[in-house]
Amino acid sequence: MNNRFLFRGKRADNGEWVEGYYVCLNKNCHLIYTGYAETDCGYYYPEYHKVIPETIGQCTGMTDKNGKMIFEGDIIKHDGEYGKIVYYDRRMMFIIVFESSWADCNHVADYEIEAIGNIHDNPELLDWR
């Protein structure tokens, strides 16, 4: 998958994370398509999961120092400081929000940051939120 269009979200039925292509139907049905599944007859159909809208985050196109893809909503560690990845609409880019500052994701080298959790599963990592 081209990671520019990759999204992640928590499944509504079991809370597991899934990655794929995001689709919103009628503003109230949020789906992530994860690929195609084959039927017994040899036909393929889209495989998708309903996801919790608040957990949906887009891939930034960056990886951390361990090669892990970084998504909107991830909590990262950079120079001993914790920050969260957010999309900044006014500048149309992903930024890292720290307790007292922010940084453009494009100016932080991949080898300098580490994804250590996300705001949905590990909110305690950002006690300043």
Beta strands, then each sheet from edge to edge (+ up, - down):
strand 1: 7-10
strand 2: 17-25
strand 3: 29-38
strand 4: 44-50
strand 5: 57-63
strand 6: 69-71
strand 7: 74-78
strand 8: 81-88
strand 9: 93-97
strand 10: 102-104
strand 11: 113-118
sheet 1: 4+ 3- 2+ 1- 5+ 6-
sheet 2: 10+ 9- 8+ 7- 11+
end
